[in-house]
Amino acid sequence: MRTYIGGHQAVSPDDFIELALGTPVELWLGVDGESDEERTARLDAARDILADNPHLPDDLIRVAAKVIEENRDLFDVIPLVRPARRTVRKGVAA
């Protein structure tokens, strides 16, 4: 079975991410061993994309929240109990 998104075939998880973002993941995260010049060019391109689409970060956060909500069982999140805060009074031994 083939999966197409907007006329593009997605064959790997990275393809799905790239199609969802509209850009390659490496543009935002970088790659191991990139030179300073490559990093500068990558960040310049990312800034240009954000300037053209200032709502992109909010859109991505909404998509990520939706994915987490729909797949809660995959994340196995356990709420942690915050320990009671101890207050130290002046002149009283703890």
QUISULNOR-V213952 format. One record per residue. N is the residue number from 1. RES is the residue in one letter. D_LAST is the distance of its C-alpha to the last C-alpha in Angstrom with 2 decimals. Layout:
n:res:d_last
N:RES:D_LAST
N:RES:D_LAST
//
This chain:
n:res:d_last
1:M:66.95
2:R:66.48
3:T:63.98
4:Y:64.96
5:I:62.87
6:G:64.90
7:G:67.80
8:H:65.77
9:Q:65.28
10:A:61.73
11:V:61.82
12:S:58.26
13:P:54.71
14:D:54.97
15:D:58.14
16:F:56.39
17:I:53.58
18:E:56.14
19:L:58.19
20:A:55.19
21:L:54.09
22:G:57.63
23:T:56.81
24:P:56.05
25:V:52.39
26:E:52.87
27:L:53.46
28:W:49.85
29:L:48.13
30:G:50.45
31:V:51.72
32:D:50.84
33:G:52.72
34:E:53.83
35:S:54.92
36:D:53.63
37:E:56.92
38:E:56.58
39:R:53.02
40:T:54.19
41:A:57.10
42:R:54.92
43:L:52.43
44:D:55.39
45:A:56.87
46:A:53.59
47:R:53.33
48:D:56.93
49:I:56.29
50:L:53.27
51:A:55.36
52:D:58.10
53:N:55.75
54:P:52.64
55:H:51.65
56:L:51.50
57:P:47.69
58:D:47.20
59:D:49.94
60:L:48.40
61:I:44.97
62:R:46.74
63:V:48.64
64:A:45.55
65:A:43.68
66:K:46.79
67:V:47.04
68:I:43.41
69:E:43.90
70:E:47.12
71:N:45.75
72:R:42.26
73:D:42.88
74:L:43.43
75:F:40.04
76:D:38.02
77:V:35.02
78:I:31.97
79:P:29.41
80:L:25.88
81:V:22.92
82:R:20.28
83:P:16.75
84:A:14.70
85:R:13.04
86:R:9.33
87:T:9.06
88:V:6.86
89:R:8.33
90:K:9.91
91:G:9.48
92:V:6.37
93:A:3.77
94:A:0.00
//
